[in-house]
Amino acid sequence: MPSACSIFCRSPCRARCAGAAETLGVDPSSISRAVSQLEEETGLCLMERKGRGVVPSEAGKILARYARRQLDILEDFHEEVRQSRNADRGHVDLALGEGMLDLFFYPMITNYMREHENITLSLAVSSVDRHVIDIVEDKVDIGLLYGEFHDVRLRHHVSLPALPIQAIVHRSHPLARIERPLMLADLAAYNSATLHEGFGLRQYVRAAEISEQAQLRHTLSTSSFRALFQFANAGLGYVLCTRAFITWFNMPELVALPMNNPIFNQCGIAVVTRAGRHLSAAAKSLLEYLVKHVPQNTPPPGQTVGVAQ
């Protein structure tokens, strides 16, 4: 049975209750009761007689316009709820760390978009710290992040070990002649490039500096992995990062040198959502896809990717 407000906003243009009732598929007396109920609730005269019928008063016209807007909003709400339950369409807010963008967007996520043409994505690329805040505040549905996470506000759907962090240098760099795992003290005399504070990679480097009581000379701070590797490829210094990007960025003159600090072997990749978050059907669809395909697209920690060791 339609509500009194719903009946009224659809019926005031009808001069006779019978005509409105026929249009709405209700008994004519329902129209009269709906108008009487609203007049009692509002204290206004909503209908007035004109000729052999009734028409809305000025107050009735205003109420009808207001009710129509409210019903439109309600219908939009029900449509969005319906779409949220439909895994074939909808919208998902996804967060990727800068490095995760290079590793996983193409072809993994692009393949998902090809298979789900009616699901739209909003892709945010930023630091781990920024993404965690956005996930907790429900600004982002799913995060694919680099680093170790012990935040009880996050739920881990996939947690995988990543390639170890190594010193990436041009093969002509003096560090490339050292034939043992490097200490941070070996690096201290040379320039380095690193990511901004808040990125997962920078947090590992900072932890290693603290553990070895060393202070590295960071002459370039950036949010771009590509800039890091171009810095090393130009022979300007070293980068502490995983070796995977050497192949993806096609920089064969770079070599990856092992590091001695065990912190650099504890790196991880995680697919996370806010703990307790109810995801839409579209977001669940993407989450299930990531859970299945991220492990298949993540090089095992011991795997070589065609890079000089």
C-alpha atoms as a printed R data frame, in Angstrom:
    type eleno elety resid chain resno       x       y       z
1   ATOM     1    CA   MET     A     1   0.000   0.000   0.000
2   ATOM     2    CA   PRO     A     2   1.528   3.369  -0.981
3   ATOM     3    CA   SER     A     3   2.156   5.873   1.831
4   ATOM     4    CA   ALA     A     4  -0.094   8.891   2.305
5   ATOM     5    CA   CYS     A     5   2.676  11.169   1.029
6   ATOM     6    CA   SER     A     6   3.260   8.936  -2.012
7   ATOM     7    CA   ILE     A     7  -0.468   8.910  -2.831
8   ATOM     8    CA   PHE     A     8  -0.797  12.656  -2.438
9   ATOM     9    CA   CYS     A     9   2.168  13.656  -4.587
10  ATOM    10    CA   ARG     A    10   0.861  11.539  -7.450
11  ATOM    11    CA   SER     A    11  -2.789  12.558  -7.172
12  ATOM    12    CA   PRO     A    12  -3.175  16.365  -6.801
13  ATOM    13    CA   CYS     A    13  -3.173  16.925 -10.547
14  ATOM    14    CA   ARG     A    14  -6.340  14.827 -10.790
15  ATOM    15    CA   ALA     A    15  -9.588  16.727 -10.389
16  ATOM    16    CA   ARG     A    16 -11.443  13.686  -9.137
17  ATOM    17    CA   CYS     A    17 -10.373  11.137  -6.529
18  ATOM    18    CA   ALA     A    18 -11.696   8.380  -8.790
19  ATOM    19    CA   GLY     A    19  -9.299   9.369 -11.572
20  ATOM    20    CA   ALA     A    20  -6.332   9.506  -9.193
21  ATOM    21    CA   ALA     A    21  -7.313   6.194  -7.637
22  ATOM    22    CA   GLU     A    22  -7.483   4.524 -11.041
23  ATOM    23    CA   THR     A    23  -4.035   5.860 -11.960
24  ATOM    24    CA   LEU     A    24  -2.496   4.659  -8.680
25  ATOM    25    CA   GLY     A    25  -4.392   1.379  -8.555
26  ATOM    26    CA   VAL     A    26  -5.987   2.058  -5.160
27  ATOM    27    CA   ASP     A    27  -9.496   2.494  -3.821
28  ATOM    28    CA   PRO     A    28 -10.880   6.066  -4.195
29  ATOM    29    CA   SER     A    29 -11.424   6.240  -0.452
30  ATOM    30    CA   SER     A    30  -7.664   5.789   0.016
31  ATOM    31    CA   ILE     A    31  -7.099   9.115  -1.734
32  ATOM    32    CA   SER     A    32  -9.475  10.910   0.595
33  ATOM    33    CA   ARG     A    33  -7.945   9.258   3.677
34  ATOM    34    CA   ALA     A    34  -4.414  10.119   2.534
35  ATOM    35    CA   VAL     A    35  -5.309  13.788   2.032
36  ATOM    36    CA   SER     A    36  -7.119  13.950   5.384
37  ATOM    37    CA   GLN     A    37  -4.174  12.333   7.149
38  ATOM    38    CA   LEU     A    38  -1.690  14.790   5.670
39  ATOM    39    CA   GLU     A    39  -3.910  17.781   6.415
40  ATOM    40    CA   GLU     A    40  -4.159  16.629  10.025
41  ATOM    41    CA   GLU     A    41  -0.398  16.099  10.303
42  ATOM    42    CA   THR     A    42   0.550  19.404   8.654
43  ATOM    43    CA   GLY     A    43  -2.308  21.596   9.862
44  ATOM    44    CA   LEU     A    44  -2.736  22.823   6.297
45  ATOM    45    CA   CYS     A    45  -5.567  22.797   3.793
46  ATOM    46    CA   LEU     A    46  -4.089  20.823   0.906
47  ATOM    47    CA   MET     A    47  -7.065  20.536  -1.447
48  ATOM    48    CA   GLU     A    48  -9.837  22.941  -2.369
49  ATOM    49    CA   ARG     A    49 -13.011  22.576  -4.359
50  ATOM    50    CA   LYS     A    50 -13.180  23.919  -7.883
51  ATOM    51    CA   GLY     A    51 -16.223  23.301 -10.041
52  ATOM    52    CA   ARG     A    52 -17.271  19.640  -9.734
53  ATOM    53    CA   GLY     A    53 -13.903  18.487  -8.429
54  ATOM    54    CA   VAL     A    54 -10.979  19.366  -6.178
55  ATOM    55    CA   VAL     A    55  -7.558  20.819  -6.942
56  ATOM    56    CA   PRO     A    56  -4.467  21.292  -4.777
57  ATOM    57    CA   SER     A    57  -4.227  24.490  -2.798
58  ATOM    58    CA   GLU     A    58  -1.031  26.542  -2.895
59  ATOM    59    CA   ALA     A    59   0.133  24.660   0.231
60  ATOM    60    CA   GLY     A    60  -0.831  21.394  -1.469
61  ATOM    61    CA   LYS     A    61   1.245  22.228  -4.542
62  ATOM    62    CA   ILE     A    62   4.276  22.987  -2.352
63  ATOM    63    CA   LEU     A    63   3.837  19.748  -0.410
64  ATOM    64    CA   ALA     A    64   3.442  17.756  -3.630
65  ATOM    65    CA   ARG     A    65   6.707  19.141  -5.027
66  ATOM    66    CA   TYR     A    66   8.516  18.387  -1.761
67  ATOM    67    CA   ALA     A    67   7.072  14.872  -1.595
68  ATOM    68    CA   ARG     A    68   8.076  14.203  -5.207
69  ATOM    69    CA   ARG     A    69  11.668  15.146  -4.455
70  ATOM    70    CA   GLN     A    70  11.711  12.900  -1.402
71  ATOM    71    CA   LEU     A    71  10.287   9.985  -3.349
72  ATOM    72    CA   ASP     A    72  12.879  10.501  -6.086
73  ATOM    73    CA   ILE     A    73  15.627  10.343  -3.453
74  ATOM    74    CA   LEU     A    74  14.081   7.194  -1.995
75  ATOM    75    CA   GLU     A    75  13.868   5.579  -5.420
76  ATOM    76    CA   ASP     A    76  17.528   6.469  -6.063
77  ATOM    77    CA   PHE     A    77  18.417   4.879  -2.729
78  ATOM    78    CA   HIS     A    78  16.619   1.644  -3.585
79  ATOM    79    CA   GLU     A    79  18.276   1.598  -7.015
80  ATOM    80    CA   GLU     A    80  21.735   2.020  -5.483
81  ATOM    81    CA   VAL     A    81  20.997  -0.746  -2.978
82  ATOM    82    CA   ARG     A    82  19.840  -2.972  -5.813
83  ATOM    83    CA   GLN     A    83  23.022  -2.256  -7.758
84  ATOM    84    CA   SER     A    84  25.168  -2.849  -4.671
85  ATOM    85    CA   ARG     A    85  23.754  -6.373  -4.522
86  ATOM    86    CA   ASN     A    86  24.501  -6.939  -8.188
87  ATOM    87    CA   ALA     A    87  28.086  -8.056  -8.794
88  ATOM    88    CA   ASP     A    88  27.731  -7.240 -12.497
89  ATOM    89    CA   ARG     A    89  27.639  -3.491 -11.952
90  ATOM    90    CA   GLY     A    90  28.585  -0.890  -9.381
91  ATOM    91    CA   HIS     A    91  31.595   1.132  -8.249
92  ATOM    92    CA   VAL     A    92  34.701   0.259  -6.216
93  ATOM    93    CA   ASP     A    93  37.283   2.554  -4.600
94  ATOM    94    CA   LEU     A    94  40.689   0.862  -4.781
95  ATOM    95    CA   ALA     A    95  43.977   2.019  -3.229
96  ATOM    96    CA   LEU     A    96  47.382   0.948  -4.527
97  ATOM    97    CA   GLY     A    97  50.798   1.854  -3.248
98  ATOM    98    CA   GLU     A    98  52.940   3.483  -5.948
99  ATOM    99    CA   GLY     A    99  54.967   0.302  -6.381
100 ATOM   100    CA   MET     A   100  51.832  -1.839  -6.407
101 ATOM   101    CA   LEU     A   101  50.554   0.201  -9.350
102 ATOM   102    CA   ASP     A   102  53.558  -0.805 -11.461
103 ATOM   103    CA   LEU     A   103  53.425  -4.428 -10.341
104 ATOM   104    CA   PHE     A   104  49.723  -5.178 -10.467
105 ATOM   105    CA   PHE     A   105  47.657  -2.673 -12.439
106 ATOM   106    CA   TYR     A   106  48.603  -4.086 -15.828
107 ATOM   107    CA   PRO     A   107  47.626  -6.718 -16.742
108 ATOM   108    CA   MET     A   108  45.934  -8.014 -13.574
109 ATOM   109    CA   ILE     A   109  43.512  -5.196 -12.762
110 ATOM   110    CA   THR     A   110  43.048  -4.231 -16.413
111 ATOM   111    CA   ASN     A   111  41.954  -7.820 -17.086
112 ATOM   112    CA   TYR     A   112  39.369  -7.511 -14.300
113 ATOM   113    CA   MET     A   113  38.047  -4.300 -15.857
114 ATOM   114    CA   ARG     A   114  37.808  -6.014 -19.227
115 ATOM   115    CA   GLU     A   115  35.778  -8.865 -17.684
116 ATOM   116    CA   HIS     A   116  33.506  -6.501 -15.679
117 ATOM   117    CA   GLU     A   117  32.672  -3.660 -18.054
118 ATOM   118    CA   ASN     A   118  29.800  -2.319 -15.904
119 ATOM   119    CA   ILE     A   119  31.885  -1.963 -12.740
120 ATOM   120    CA   THR     A   120  33.696   1.356 -12.453
121 ATOM   121    CA   LEU     A   121  36.891   1.841 -10.441
122 ATOM   122    CA   SER     A   122  38.348   4.823  -8.639
123 ATOM   123    CA   LEU     A   123  42.086   4.213  -8.272
124 ATOM   124    CA   ALA     A   124  44.042   6.106  -5.616
125 ATOM   125    CA   VAL     A   125  47.855   5.948  -5.647
126 ATOM   126    CA   SER     A   126  49.621   7.258  -2.573
127 ATOM   127    CA   SER     A   127  51.617   6.280   0.516
128 ATOM   128    CA   VAL     A   128  50.743   3.379   2.796
129 ATOM   129    CA   ASP     A   129  50.012   5.764   5.677
130 ATOM   130    CA   ARG     A   130  47.552   7.756   3.542
131 ATOM   131    CA   HIS     A   131  45.810   4.622   2.289
132 ATOM   132    CA   VAL     A   132  45.397   3.138   5.768
133 ATOM   133    CA   ILE     A   133  43.672   6.335   6.906
134 ATOM   134    CA   ASP     A   134  41.362   6.273   3.865
135 ATOM   135    CA   ILE     A   135  40.513   2.580   4.384
136 ATOM   136    CA   VAL     A   136  39.699   3.105   8.069
137 ATOM   137    CA   GLU     A   137  37.547   6.134   7.212
138 ATOM   138    CA   ASP     A   138  35.712   4.128   4.484
139 ATOM   139    CA   LYS     A   139  36.947   6.414   1.717
140 ATOM   140    CA   VAL     A   140  38.487   3.330   0.096
141 ATOM   141    CA   ASP     A   141  36.966  -0.155  -0.185
142 ATOM   142    CA   ILE     A   142  40.102  -2.245  -0.806
143 ATOM   143    CA   GLY     A   143  43.821  -1.606  -0.451
144 ATOM   144    CA   LEU     A   144  46.702  -3.444  -2.131
145 ATOM   145    CA   LEU     A   145  49.638  -2.301  -0.043
146 ATOM   146    CA   TYR     A   146  53.325  -2.934   0.559
147 ATOM   147    CA   GLY     A   147  54.621  -3.401   4.094
148 ATOM   148    CA   GLU     A   148  53.973  -5.154   7.389
149 ATOM   149    CA   PHE     A   149  50.637  -4.337   9.015
150 ATOM   150    CA   HIS     A   150  49.707  -4.996  12.627
151 ATOM   151    CA   ASP     A   151  46.770  -2.585  12.682
152 ATOM   152    CA   VAL     A   152  43.723  -4.249  14.266
153 ATOM   153    CA   ARG     A   153  41.501  -1.918  12.219
154 ATOM   154    CA   LEU     A   154  42.505  -3.756   9.039
155 ATOM   155    CA   ARG     A   155  41.435  -7.178   7.844
156 ATOM   156    CA   HIS     A   156  44.013  -9.101   5.809
157 ATOM   157    CA   HIS     A   157  42.573 -11.159   2.961
158 ATOM   158    CA   VAL     A   158  45.972 -11.979   1.430
159 ATOM   159    CA   SER     A   159  49.398 -11.554   3.029
160 ATOM   160    CA   LEU     A   160  52.407 -12.613   0.993
161 ATOM   161    CA   PRO     A   161  56.186 -12.293   1.376
162 ATOM   162    CA   ALA     A   162  57.690  -9.982  -1.207
163 ATOM   163    CA   LEU     A   163  61.082  -9.871  -2.847
164 ATOM   164    CA   PRO     A   164  63.773  -8.665  -0.419
165 ATOM   165    CA   ILE     A   165  64.985  -5.093  -0.477
166 ATOM   166    CA   GLN     A   166  68.406  -4.833  -2.118
167 ATOM   167    CA   ALA     A   167  70.818  -2.080  -3.100
168 ATOM   168    CA   ILE     A   168  70.109  -1.194  -6.730
169 ATOM   169    CA   VAL     A   169  73.080   0.409  -8.486
170 ATOM   170    CA   HIS     A   170  74.532   0.888 -11.946
171 ATOM   171    CA   ARG     A   171  76.940  -1.962 -12.679
172 ATOM   172    CA   SER     A   172  79.830   0.572 -12.797
173 ATOM   173    CA   HIS     A   173  79.142   1.850  -9.260
174 ATOM   174    CA   PRO     A   174  81.854   1.107  -6.632
175 ATOM   175    CA   LEU     A   175  79.329  -0.794  -4.497
176 ATOM   176    CA   ALA     A   176  78.962  -3.368  -7.292
177 ATOM   177    CA   ARG     A   177  82.558  -4.509  -6.637
178 ATOM   178    CA   ILE     A   178  81.827  -5.605  -3.048
179 ATOM   179    CA   GLU     A   179  81.419  -9.385  -3.020
180 ATOM   180    CA   ARG     A   180  79.458  -9.833   0.206
181 ATOM   181    CA   PRO     A   181  76.058  -8.754   1.582
182 ATOM   182    CA   LEU     A   182  76.174  -5.039   2.279
183 ATOM   183    CA   MET     A   183  75.822  -3.228   5.580
184 ATOM   184    CA   LEU     A   184  74.332   0.249   5.714
185 ATOM   185    CA   ALA     A   185  77.802   1.473   6.686
186 ATOM   186    CA   ASP     A   186  78.950   0.422   3.199
187 ATOM   187    CA   LEU     A   187  76.302   2.710   1.689
188 ATOM   188    CA   ALA     A   188  76.778   5.740   3.927
189 ATOM   189    CA   ALA     A   189  79.446   7.375   1.767
190 ATOM   190    CA   TYR     A   190  77.266   7.408  -1.355
191 ATOM   191    CA   ASN     A   191  74.160   9.309  -2.425
192 ATOM   192    CA   SER     A   192  70.802   7.568  -2.458
193 ATOM   193    CA   ALA     A   193  67.247   8.102  -3.636
194 ATOM   194    CA   THR     A   194  64.286   7.066  -1.521
195 ATOM   195    CA   LEU     A   195  60.517   7.377  -1.300
196 ATOM   196    CA   HIS     A   196  58.797   9.999   0.819
197 ATOM   197    CA   GLU     A   197  57.999   9.328   4.458
198 ATOM   198    CA   GLY     A   198  54.799   7.304   4.798
199 ATOM   199    CA   PHE     A   199  55.577   4.884   1.967
200 ATOM   200    CA   GLY     A   200  56.049   1.267   3.014
201 ATOM   201    CA   LEU     A   201  59.493   0.995   1.427
202 ATOM   202    CA   ARG     A   202  60.764   4.083   3.276
203 ATOM   203    CA   GLN     A   203  59.536   2.621   6.563
204 ATOM   204    CA   TYR     A   204  61.676  -0.492   6.049
205 ATOM   205    CA   VAL     A   205  64.714   1.656   5.245
206 ATOM   206    CA   ARG     A   206  64.133   3.807   8.316
207 ATOM   207    CA   ALA     A   207  63.822   0.721  10.537
208 ATOM   208    CA   ALA     A   208  67.112  -0.618   9.170
209 ATOM   209    CA   GLU     A   209  68.834   2.735   9.808
210 ATOM   210    CA   ILE     A   210  67.697   2.598  13.424
211 ATOM   211    CA   SER     A   211  68.754  -1.033  13.886
212 ATOM   212    CA   GLU     A   212  72.254  -0.396  12.481
213 ATOM   213    CA   GLN     A   213  72.528   3.110  13.969
214 ATOM   214    CA   ALA     A   214  73.370   4.445  10.519
215 ATOM   215    CA   GLN     A   215  72.313   7.591   8.721
216 ATOM   216    CA   LEU     A   216  72.070   7.367   4.950
217 ATOM   217    CA   ARG     A   217  72.582  10.275   2.566
218 ATOM   218    CA   HIS     A   218  69.217  10.696   0.815
219 ATOM   219    CA   THR     A   219  69.751  13.269  -1.940
220 ATOM   220    CA   LEU     A   220  66.452  12.551  -3.702
221 ATOM   221    CA   SER     A   221  63.076  11.948  -2.071
222 ATOM   222    CA   THR     A   222  60.165  11.116  -4.389
223 ATOM   223    CA   SER     A   223  56.812   9.392  -4.679
224 ATOM   224    CA   SER     A   224  57.824   7.636  -7.918
225 ATOM   225    CA   PHE     A   225  59.518   4.252  -8.211
226 ATOM   226    CA   ARG     A   226  60.454   5.066 -11.782
227 ATOM   227    CA   ALA     A   227  62.320   8.168 -10.593
228 ATOM   228    CA   LEU     A   228  64.213   6.009  -8.085
229 ATOM   229    CA   PHE     A   229  65.439   3.662 -10.766
230 ATOM   230    CA   GLN     A   230  66.275   6.430 -13.216
231 ATOM   231    CA   PHE     A   231  68.409   7.957 -10.451
232 ATOM   232    CA   ALA     A   232  70.338   4.699 -10.067
233 ATOM   233    CA   ASN     A   233  70.497   4.095 -13.829
234 ATOM   234    CA   ALA     A   234  72.080   7.522 -14.283
235 ATOM   235    CA   GLY     A   235  74.884   6.485 -11.938
236 ATOM   236    CA   LEU     A   236  73.958   9.114  -9.345
237 ATOM   237    CA   GLY     A   237  73.930   6.653  -6.463
238 ATOM   238    CA   TYR     A   238  72.010   3.674  -5.094
239 ATOM   239    CA   VAL     A   239  68.405   2.831  -4.317
240 ATOM   240    CA   LEU     A   240  67.164   0.445  -1.640
241 ATOM   241    CA   CYS     A   241  64.300  -1.389  -3.315
242 ATOM   242    CA   THR     A   242  63.251  -4.755  -4.710
243 ATOM   243    CA   ARG     A   243  64.922  -5.900  -7.912
244 ATOM   244    CA   ALA     A   244  61.641  -6.623  -9.717
245 ATOM   245    CA   PHE     A   245  61.422  -3.098 -11.155
246 ATOM   246    CA   ILE     A   246  64.698  -3.479 -13.058
247 ATOM   247    CA   THR     A   247  63.006  -5.777 -15.553
248 ATOM   248    CA   TRP     A   248  59.729  -3.840 -15.661
249 ATOM   249    CA   PHE     A   249  61.538  -0.546 -16.263
250 ATOM   250    CA   ASN     A   250  63.894  -2.194 -18.776
251 ATOM   251    CA   MET     A   251  67.138  -1.015 -17.184
252 ATOM   252    CA   PRO     A   252  69.595  -3.864 -17.843
253 ATOM   253    CA   GLU     A   253  72.622  -1.828 -16.677
254 ATOM   254    CA   LEU     A   254  71.346  -1.978 -13.097
255 ATOM   255    CA   VAL     A   255  72.344  -4.727 -10.666
256 ATOM   256    CA   ALA     A   256  70.763  -5.774  -7.358
257 ATOM   257    CA   LEU     A   257  73.162  -6.283  -4.439
258 ATOM   258    CA   PRO     A   258  72.111  -8.310  -1.370
259 ATOM   259    CA   MET     A   259  71.807  -6.587   1.992
260 ATOM   260    CA   ASN     A   260  72.876  -8.091   5.325
261 ATOM   261    CA   ASN     A   261  70.141  -6.614   7.532
262 ATOM   262    CA   PRO     A   262  67.312  -9.160   8.127
263 ATOM   263    CA   ILE     A   263  64.749  -6.342   8.149
264 ATOM   264    CA   PHE     A   264  65.120  -6.190   4.374
265 ATOM   265    CA   ASN     A   265  63.940  -9.814   4.108
266 ATOM   266    CA   GLN     A   266  60.666  -9.229   5.992
267 ATOM   267    CA   CYS     A   267  58.834  -7.329   3.268
268 ATOM   268    CA   GLY     A   268  55.259  -8.181   2.472
269 ATOM   269    CA   ILE     A   269  52.286  -7.434   0.234
270 ATOM   270    CA   ALA     A   270  48.751  -7.397   1.617
271 ATOM   271    CA   VAL     A   271  45.204  -7.057   0.311
272 ATOM   272    CA   VAL     A   272  43.255  -5.343   3.086
273 ATOM   273    CA   THR     A   273  39.874  -3.874   3.940
274 ATOM   274    CA   ARG     A   274  38.596  -2.215   7.089
275 ATOM   275    CA   ALA     A   275  37.791  -4.808   9.729
276 ATOM   276    CA   GLY     A   276  34.017  -5.199   9.936
277 ATOM   277    CA   ARG     A   277  33.380  -3.324   6.673
278 ATOM   278    CA   HIS     A   278  30.374  -4.538   4.690
279 ATOM   279    CA   LEU     A   279  31.387  -4.482   1.036
280 ATOM   280    CA   SER     A   280  29.067  -4.064  -1.926
281 ATOM   281    CA   ALA     A   281  28.688  -6.951  -4.350
282 ATOM   282    CA   ALA     A   282  30.952  -5.142  -6.823
283 ATOM   283    CA   ALA     A   283  33.665  -4.639  -4.188
284 ATOM   284    CA   LYS     A   284  33.364  -8.279  -3.119
285 ATOM   285    CA   SER     A   285  33.784  -9.303  -6.750
286 ATOM   286    CA   LEU     A   286  37.042  -7.339  -7.067
287 ATOM   287    CA   LEU     A   287  38.261  -8.545  -3.671
288 ATOM   288    CA   GLU     A   288  37.735 -12.184  -4.642
289 ATOM   289    CA   TYR     A   289  39.581 -11.531  -7.907
290 ATOM   290    CA   LEU     A   290  42.536  -9.976  -6.084
291 ATOM   291    CA   VAL     A   291  42.683 -12.795  -3.533
292 ATOM   292    CA   LYS     A   292  42.918 -15.274  -6.394
293 ATOM   293    CA   HIS     A   293  45.282 -13.412  -8.721
294 ATOM   294    CA   VAL     A   294  47.671 -11.432  -6.491
295 ATOM   295    CA   PRO     A   295  49.540 -14.606  -5.417
296 ATOM   296    CA   GLN     A   296  49.814 -15.657  -9.076
297 ATOM   297    CA   ASN     A   297  51.356 -12.288 -10.026
298 ATOM   298    CA   THR     A   298  53.748 -11.954  -7.067
299 ATOM   299    CA   PRO     A   299  57.299 -13.247  -7.642
300 ATOM   300    CA   PRO     A   300  58.377 -15.597  -4.808
301 ATOM   301    CA   PRO     A   301  61.089 -14.107  -2.555
302 ATOM   302    CA   GLY     A   302  63.744 -16.422  -3.921
303 ATOM   303    CA   GLN     A   303  62.876 -16.082  -7.597
304 ATOM   304    CA   THR     A   304  65.307 -14.361  -9.923
305 ATOM   305    CA   VAL     A   305  63.823 -12.057 -12.543
306 ATOM   306    CA   GLY     A   306  66.694 -11.861 -14.999
307 ATOM   307    CA   VAL     A   307  68.800  -9.477 -12.939
308 ATOM   308    CA   ALA     A   308  72.502  -9.662 -12.113
309 ATOM   309    CA   GLN     A   309  72.991 -10.705  -8.514
